[in-house]
Amino acid sequence: MNLELLKRSPNKDFARCLYNVSFPDNQRREFNLIENLTKKDNFDFFIILNPSVNNNPIGIISLWYLSEYIFIEHFAIDTNNRSKGYGSKVLQELIDNVKIPIILEVEPIGDIISKKRIRFYENLNFKLLDYPYFQPSYVSGKESIEMNLMLHDSKLLDKKPLKEIITEIHSVVYGYKI
């Protein structure tokens, strides 16, 4: 899979559409804010391209480069390309190339889709963390959302307490100050 930076991409409309249909309102920013975030040194938003099919766009992934790990904020594969192994391939390439821990959020186990999503990440050796976690709202005045964190490479927890990791995610990614 190839990754193309949003800020240099001719596929911005694809990215905007996939982002908006893949995540509920309370789990995403306005897309123009994403475009502004790409100016930061510690954030990248990529469009995932399939090299075996003319580099057609098939997905999106956004990454925050934090103190000792990467935080995946959003990750989605277009519905026409799901269940073909592309998502696993992208994440495995990321894991192999960055060689530092990776953290992401998932909805709590509740329905078939959330169970399937968690199993997808577990198949890539992410571990579901048993710790209360709430995603701060993207919109001021709205409620936080109960979520779970998943971690690839639990050695991070030997170096940094989970509470500190959560504080950093809340501060850097969501702009939430305690």
Summary of the structure (lengths in Angstrom):
residues: 178
radius of gyration: 15.7
end to end distance: 38.7
largest distance: 46.7
contacts: 486
relative contact order: 0.14
helix: 39%
strand: 28%
